[in-house]
């Protein structure tokens, strides 16, 4: 696939944000921001939108070229150091998400299956997806993202009868201390979208598609956390490990289909595998950009195995991983805000280029 369209970029962005972000963090967000958790989401999405705009200005300076590659070309040593730091950050994200996926399947779906078996299956699946390249990722996004959006509409309509507006009271005044704490919890997940244009800029990224995907994702995430709080309640959702799964279990379409949630989870898991595979694909591409002689396709399998091993090594249990979301924001601010702003300044058009363009 030589190029991808604006619609496909939007679908990839939605898949990247709306797969794992609401699985565990909704619990922590309800605990710290309470009924104003949607404001924390809105703040994180606003900051991400600003950073995407900054990156879009950088991309316009290097039409058809990669931003990280342009940084390496202009500043070989500093550029490669930044690329290596991005590799470590992407590896940390991939390890955490692969571990989160395996823990959820092991604790909620396949209770009797050994953890190692589930982990190996997930690892092999995401490696195959990532080896398929951008074509495979676009295919998953085009098929399953619209289904995921329709599933959310189904969840909203079927659980609306159980919603209680009193769970969101008082609406005012805003609890700003909790809102900013919630922003600190959620930003590391939402801000990951800026990695897409930094590494796959040029022919694989369309600015309008990124904005559209972020807008759709913002509506999706805010509606979902509001439904969780309206139906489950803030005190209970703050204590549950997977409050979003509990609201899915409330869905009852017919009297004879008792476990409709299994169908919804089955439609949701391909998006999760696609998201993890996307991270591994970005990591392999970053290696290829940094070391031109290395094939990115051949690096997919080692990076997938390393992500699984690090996920098991770094986190002893799901609770430890949830608690890691707040320290992760320290790294996220550097890689999702600081470095894009640094690139915006460092890759400023040189005087000769400005005179020639004038």
N, C-alpha and C positions, 0 to 999 in steps of 0.2 A: 504494500500500500504506500504509494508515493506521497499522498496528501490526505488529510482528513478535513471534513467540513465543520462549519460553525456548530451545527446541530450535534455532531458527534463529540466535539469538544465539550459542549454543554452536558451531554449525557455522561461523559467520562468524569466531569467535575462533580456531578450529582452522585455517581457511584463512589467517587473518592471520599465524599463527605458523609454520605447517608447510609453507610453500611455498618460500621462499628462504633461511630461516635456517640450514639444515644444508648448503647447497650448497658454500659456500666456507669457512665458519668451522670446519668439522670438521677441516680441515687445520691451521689455526692452533691450534685447541684441543688436538689431539693433540701438537703441538709443545711447548706450554708446560705443559699439565696432564698430558700423557702418559696413563697408564692410569686416572687419576682425573678425566678430563674430564667424566664423568657427574656428579661431585660439583659441578663448576662450573655445570653446567646446573641442578642441584637448588638451588643457592644463588640463582641468578638468578631461578628460578621462585618461590622462597620470598619474595624481596624484592618481586617483581611481585605476588604474592598479597596481601602486606601493603598495598601501594599501592592495589590494587583495593578492598580493604576500606575504606581511608581515603576513596576516591572514592565508594564506596557510601554512606558516612555523609553525604557532602555531597549526594548525589542525594536522599536521604531528606528533607533540609531543603527542597528545591525540587522537589516531586513534579510530574512532567510538564513540567518546564522544563529548559533547557540550562544546564550549569554555567558555561561560558564566558560565555553570555548573561547569567546572573545576576551574574557578576563585572563585566561591562560596565555593567549597570544600577545596581549599587551604587557602583562606582568607575569612572566613564566613562573618564577618561584612563588610569589605571593598567590597567584592564581591557583597553582597546584596545591598549595597549603590549604586554601579555602575549599577546594574540591575534596581533599582528604577529610577535612572536618565535616563536610556534607555527607560523605560516605559513612562516617561514624554515626552521624545523626540519623540517617536513613536506616542503618543497620539496627540502631536502638528502637526506632519506630516499628520496623518489620518484626523484630523479635517480640516486642510487647504485644502487637496485634495478633501474631500467630499464636502466642501463648493464650491470649484472651479468647480466641476462637476455639482452641482446643479445650480450654477450661469450661466454656459454655456448653459445648457438645457433650463433654464428659459428665457434667453435673446436671444437665437439664434434659438431654435427649438419650444418650447411650450410657446409662449408669453402670452397666455390667461390663462394658468394654474397657480393657486396660488403657490407661492414659497414653502409653507409648504407641499402641496400635493406632489410636485416633491421631496422634501427632504425626506419625509417619504417613498416614493417608492424606492429611491436610497438607503436609509438606510436599508430597509428590504431586498433589493436585495443583497447588499454586506454582510449582516449578514448571509443569506442563503448560499452564496458562501463560506464564511469563515468557517461556521459550517461543510461544506463538507470536510474540511481538505485539506491536500496536494493533494489528489486524484482529488478533484474538481478544484483546481488551475491548476494542470497539464493538466487536460482535456481542460480547457479554453485556456491555452497557446498552446496546440497542435493543436487546431482547428483554433483559431483566429489569432495567431501570423503569420503563413504563409500567411493567407489572408491579413493581414495588410501589410506585405512586398510586396505582389503582388499589393496591392492598391497604395502603394508609387510608384512602377514602372509605374503603369498606370497614376498617376498624373504627373510624370516626362515626360513621352512620350507625353501626351495630351496637356501639357502646355508649352512644349519646344519651340513651335512656338512663344509664347509671351515673351520668355526670352530675355533680353537685357544685353549683357556683360558689357555695359557701366555703369550699376548700381553698379558693383564691382570695378570700377576704382576710384582712382589709386590703382593698386595691391601692389605696393611698394612706399615708405617704410611702414613698419608696424607701426600702431598707438598703441604703446605699453601701453601707459597710459590707453587708452580705452580698450585694450585687457585684461589687468589685472583687470580693473573694470568689464568687462564682465565675466571674470573668477569668480570674487566675486559674481556675480549675479547667475551664472548657477551652481556653484559647489555644492550648497546645494541639488540640485535635482539629479545630476549625482552621487554624492558620497553616496547617500542612498543605493546603491547596496551593500555596505560593511555590512549592517545590516543583509542581508540574510545569509552569512556564519557564522557570529558571533552567531546568535540565532539558526539556523538550521544546524549547522555543524555536522559532523559525517556521518550517513548513508543517510541524506537528501541532502548533498551537495557534488558536484564533482568539483575539482579545474579546470580541463580542461573545463568543462561546463561553469564555471564562466568567464574564459578568452574568450571563444568563444562567449558567450552572450555579453560581453562587446565590443568585436571587431565588431560584427554585429550591435550593438546599436550605436557605434561610427560612422560607415558608414551611418547608417539610419539617425541619427540626423544631421550630417554635410550636407548630400545631401538635407535634407528637408529645413534647414535654407538657404542654397544656392539658392534653387528654390524659396523660399519666396522672397528673396532679388532680384533675377534676374527677377521675374515676377511682383511682386507688387512694388518693388522699396524700397530703404532704408527710404527715408523721409516718405512715406505713411505707411510702415510697422511699423515704430516707433510710429505712432499716432493711429493705429488701436488697438482695444482691443484684437481681436483674428485674427492676420494676417494669421495664418496657415489655418483657416477656409475660409478665403477669397480666397486663392489659390485653395482650394478644390472646391469652387463654380465656378471656371474657367473651371473645367473639363466638356467637352462636347463630349460624345461618339457618340451619334446619334442626329439627328435633332428633333426627336419626344420625346426624354426623356429630359425634361427641368430641372428637379431637380435631377440630378444624384448624387449631393452632399449628399442628404438624405440617399441614399444607402450606400455611403462611411462612413457617420457618424454612421449609424446603425451597420456597421461592426466594427467600431472603439470603440463604447461604451462598448461592452463586455470586451475588454482589459482594459478599465478604471475601470469597476466594479471589474475585477479580481485583478487589482493593489491595489485598496483600500481594497478589501477583504484580499489580501495578507498582508497588513500592520496590519489589525485587527487580522489576524491569528498569525502573529509574536508577536503582543502584548499579545495575550492570552497565547501563548507558553512561553513567557518570565515570565508571572505571574506564570505559572505552574512550571517553573524551579526554581523560587525564593521561592515559597511556594509549596512544593511537594504534600501536601494534597489536593490542589485545582485542580479541573478538568479544563484544558484549554478549552475544548469544551463548558463547561457551562459558561465560562467567555466571550465567543465571543459576545453574545447578549448584555450584559451590556457595553462592550467596544465599540460596534457599536453604541449604543444609545448615549453613552458619547461622542464619536467622532462627531456625528451630532450636539449634543447640544453645544459642545465647538466650532464647526465651525460657528454656528450662533452667539454664544456669543462673540467670539474673533474678528470677522471681520464684520463690518457694511455693506460693499459693496465690489465689486470685485477690485476696484482700491486700496483700503486699503490692500487687500491681496497681490496684485502684489508688492506694496511698501514694504511689509513685507519680500520679498525674500532676500533683502540685510541684514537686521538684523538677519534673520534665518541662514545666513552663519556663524555668530559668534558661534552659537550653533553647527552647522555642523562641524566646524573645531575641536571642542572639541570631539564630538561623532564619527566623521568619520575619523579623523586623530589622535587626541591626545590619546583617550582611546585605539584604536587598538595598537598604539605604546607602551602605558603603559602595556597592556596585554602581548605584545611580551617580555617585560623585566620582568614583574612580574611572568610570567609563564615559565621562563627559567628553563630547566631541572636541578633538584638538583644533587649534586655531587654524591650521591649514585646511582641515576638512570643512570648517565653517565658512572660510573664505571661498573655497571651491564651490560649496553648495550655494553660496550667495551669488 
